[in-house]
Amino acid sequence: MENLHYRAKKDEKVKEEVSSMKIVIIDDDMLVVGALKTILETGEDVTVVGTGKDGKEAFQLYKEYMPDVLLMDIRMQELSGLEAAKQILQEYPEARILLLTTFADDEYIVKALKYGVKGYLLKQDYQSILPAIRAVCTGQTVFGTEIVSKIPQLLQEKKTFDGEAYDISEKEHRVIALVAEGYSNKEIAERLFLSEGTVRNYISNILDKMGLRDRTQLAVYYLKKVR
């Protein structure tokens, strides 16, 4: 039914500022969709261009609007947010997808990292959603506080990470581990007593050595090797 989800039509008055971020929201609970839309549009730099209720609509709406960020629930009927994210990122590797869930599930976290999503937040943390979207738009990867607290647990059952195969130094190894745990460049710099510029250089060199595109791929690779 057409009234089950919202789409911003061409003849509707939507924000047209160049700096405005285009957002698509996907959730099978229309009350949640409405709440998220209201929260996001309190930001003058945000325009919700469309909403949908399942993973299939997520793919269609992403293709139609090419949003700056796709904000999507994980557990939905028809097609889950994780599967939708996987499909979208296979066709559009540059897609910025921020997943929302009520579950800080280890399997979900690992899959989200593996597929290359840009963020994973708990729905309960409404205040963090708008800042997270802004961060994702600047190229950062974002995890909610409870999610970050679980990542070290995923690293405890450690197998091996063959840093020598990529000529990774001990310092670079520590940087990789902190990236995988979700720390920002600033936080890594503080922990390792380095400047942010030095941390950026370390990460750039690591990506070159390992043939990876970005820090998300780096985190995924590391997590896969230590599980």
C-alpha positions as CSV (number, residue, x, y, z in Angstrom):
1,M,0.0,0.0,0.0
2,E,1.4,3.4,-1.0
3,N,0.6,5.0,2.3
4,L,2.8,2.5,4.2
5,H,5.9,4.5,3.4
6,Y,6.9,8.0,2.6
7,R,8.7,9.3,-0.5
8,A,9.8,12.9,-1.1
9,K,8.1,13.8,-4.4
10,K,9.6,16.3,-6.8
11,D,6.7,18.7,-6.3
12,E,7.1,18.6,-2.5
13,K,9.0,21.3,-0.7
14,V,12.2,19.6,0.4
15,K,15.4,21.3,1.3
16,E,17.6,22.0,-1.7
17,E,20.7,23.4,-0.1
18,V,23.9,22.0,-1.6
19,S,25.1,21.2,1.9
20,S,22.0,19.3,2.8
21,M,22.5,15.6,3.5
22,K,20.0,13.3,1.8
23,I,18.8,10.5,4.1
24,V,16.7,7.4,3.5
25,I,15.2,5.7,6.5
26,I,14.2,2.0,6.5
27,D,12.3,0.4,9.4
28,D,9.2,-1.9,9.5
29,D,7.8,0.1,12.4
30,M,6.2,3.2,11.0
31,L,6.2,4.9,14.5
32,V,9.9,4.5,14.6
33,V,10.3,5.8,11.1
34,G,8.2,8.9,12.1
35,A,10.3,9.5,15.2
36,L,13.5,9.1,13.3
37,K,12.4,11.5,10.6
38,T,11.4,14.1,13.2
39,I,14.7,13.8,15.0
40,L,16.8,14.0,11.9
41,E,15.0,16.9,10.4
42,T,15.7,19.0,13.4
43,G,19.1,19.4,11.8
44,E,19.1,22.1,9.2
45,D,21.6,20.1,7.2
46,V,19.4,17.0,6.8
47,T,16.6,16.1,4.4
48,V,14.8,12.8,4.6
49,V,14.1,12.1,1.0
50,G,12.4,8.7,1.5
51,T,11.4,6.0,3.9
52,G,10.6,2.3,3.5
53,K,9.6,-0.7,5.5
54,D,11.9,-3.6,4.4
55,G,15.2,-4.5,2.8
56,K,13.7,-4.7,-0.7
57,E,12.5,-1.1,-0.5
58,A,15.9,-0.2,0.9
59,F,17.5,-1.3,-2.3
60,Q,14.9,0.4,-4.5
61,L,15.1,3.7,-2.6
62,Y,18.8,3.7,-2.5
63,K,19.0,3.3,-6.3
64,E,16.3,6.0,-6.8
65,Y,17.7,8.6,-4.4
66,M,21.4,7.7,-4.0
67,P,21.3,9.1,-0.5
68,D,24.3,10.4,1.5
69,V,23.3,7.9,4.3
70,L,21.0,5.0,4.4
71,L,19.7,4.6,7.9
72,M,18.3,1.0,8.3
73,D,16.9,-1.4,10.9
74,I,18.4,-4.9,10.9
75,R,15.5,-7.1,11.8
76,M,12.8,-6.8,9.2
77,Q,10.5,-9.1,7.3
78,E,11.0,-9.9,3.6
79,L,14.7,-8.9,3.6
80,S,16.8,-8.1,6.7
81,G,18.8,-5.0,7.0
82,L,22.0,-7.0,6.9
83,E,21.1,-8.8,3.7
84,A,20.0,-5.5,2.1
85,A,23.2,-3.9,3.1
86,K,25.2,-6.7,1.6
87,Q,23.3,-6.5,-1.7
88,I,23.5,-2.7,-1.9
89,L,27.3,-2.6,-1.1
90,Q,28.0,-5.3,-3.7
91,E,26.4,-3.0,-6.3
92,Y,27.3,0.4,-4.8
93,P,30.6,-0.1,-2.8
94,E,30.6,3.6,-1.9
95,A,27.2,3.4,-0.1
96,R,27.2,4.8,3.4
97,I,24.9,2.5,5.5
98,L,24.2,3.1,9.2
99,L,22.5,0.2,10.8
100,L,20.1,0.5,13.8
101,T,19.0,-2.3,16.0
102,T,17.8,-3.1,19.5
103,F,20.3,-6.0,19.7
104,A,24.0,-5.7,20.4
105,D,24.5,-9.2,18.9
106,D,28.0,-10.4,18.2
107,E,27.1,-12.1,15.0
108,Y,25.3,-8.9,13.7
109,I,28.4,-6.8,14.6
110,V,30.8,-9.1,12.8
111,K,28.6,-9.4,9.7
112,A,28.0,-5.6,9.6
113,L,31.8,-5.1,9.6
114,K,32.4,-7.8,7.0
115,Y,29.9,-6.2,4.6
116,G,31.4,-2.8,5.0
117,V,28.6,-0.8,6.7
118,K,29.7,2.6,8.1
119,G,28.0,2.4,11.5
120,Y,26.1,0.2,13.9
121,L,23.9,1.9,16.6
122,L,21.3,0.8,19.1
123,K,17.9,2.4,18.5
124,Q,17.7,3.4,22.2
125,D,20.5,5.8,21.7
126,Y,18.4,8.4,19.8
127,Q,20.7,11.3,20.8
128,S,23.6,9.8,18.9
129,I,21.9,9.2,15.6
130,L,22.1,12.6,14.1
131,P,25.8,13.1,15.1
132,A,26.5,9.6,13.8
133,I,25.0,10.5,10.4
134,R,27.2,13.6,10.2
135,A,30.2,11.6,11.2
136,V,29.5,8.9,8.6
137,C,29.1,11.6,5.9
138,T,32.7,12.8,6.7
139,G,34.0,9.3,6.1
140,Q,34.1,8.0,9.7
141,T,32.9,4.6,10.8
142,V,30.6,4.9,13.9
143,F,29.7,2.4,16.6
144,G,27.4,3.1,19.6
145,T,29.0,3.0,23.1
146,E,27.5,-0.5,23.9
147,I,28.7,-1.8,20.5
148,V,32.3,-0.5,21.0
149,S,32.3,-2.2,24.5
150,K,31.6,-5.5,22.8
151,I,34.2,-5.4,20.1
152,P,37.1,-6.2,22.5
153,Q,35.3,-9.4,23.4
154,L,35.3,-10.4,19.8
155,L,39.1,-10.0,19.9
156,Q,39.7,-12.1,23.0
157,E,39.4,-15.5,21.2
158,K,42.4,-14.5,19.3
159,K,43.9,-16.8,16.6
160,T,46.7,-15.2,14.6
161,F,47.2,-12.0,12.6
162,D,50.2,-12.5,10.4
163,G,51.6,-8.9,10.4
164,E,55.0,-10.1,9.2
165,A,53.4,-11.1,5.9
166,Y,52.6,-7.4,5.2
167,D,55.7,-6.0,6.9
168,I,53.5,-4.6,9.7
169,S,55.5,-3.2,12.6
170,E,54.6,-3.7,16.3
171,K,53.4,-0.1,16.5
172,E,51.3,-0.5,13.3
173,H,49.8,-3.7,14.8
174,R,48.7,-1.7,17.8
175,V,47.1,0.9,15.6
176,I,45.3,-1.8,13.6
177,A,43.9,-3.3,16.8
178,L,42.6,0.0,18.0
179,V,41.0,0.8,14.6
180,A,39.2,-2.6,14.8
181,E,38.0,-1.7,18.3
182,G,36.3,1.4,16.9
183,Y,38.7,4.1,18.2
184,S,39.0,7.4,16.3
185,N,42.3,8.8,15.1
186,K,42.3,11.2,18.0
187,E,41.6,8.5,20.6
188,I,44.3,6.3,19.0
189,A,46.8,9.2,19.2
190,E,46.0,9.7,22.9
191,R,46.5,6.1,23.7
192,L,49.7,5.7,21.8
193,F,51.1,9.1,22.6
194,L,51.2,10.2,19.0
195,S,49.8,13.1,17.0
196,E,46.7,12.6,14.9
197,G,48.7,13.3,11.8
198,T,51.1,10.5,12.7
199,V,48.2,8.1,13.2
200,R,46.7,9.1,9.8
201,N,50.1,8.4,8.2
202,Y,50.3,5.0,10.0
203,I,46.8,4.0,8.8
204,S,47.6,5.2,5.2
205,N,50.8,3.1,5.2
206,I,49.0,0.1,6.6
207,L,46.3,0.3,4.0
208,D,48.9,0.5,1.2
209,K,50.9,-2.5,2.6
210,M,47.7,-4.6,2.9
211,G,46.1,-3.5,-0.3
212,L,42.9,-2.3,1.5
213,R,40.6,0.6,0.6
214,D,39.7,2.1,4.0
215,R,39.7,1.6,7.8
216,T,36.5,-0.3,7.6
217,Q,38.1,-3.0,5.4
218,L,41.0,-3.0,7.8
219,A,38.8,-3.6,10.8
220,V,36.9,-6.4,9.0
221,Y,40.1,-8.1,8.0
222,Y,41.6,-7.9,11.5
223,L,38.4,-9.2,13.1
224,K,38.1,-12.1,10.7
225,K,41.7,-13.1,11.4
226,V,41.4,-13.0,15.2
227,R,38.1,-14.8,15.5
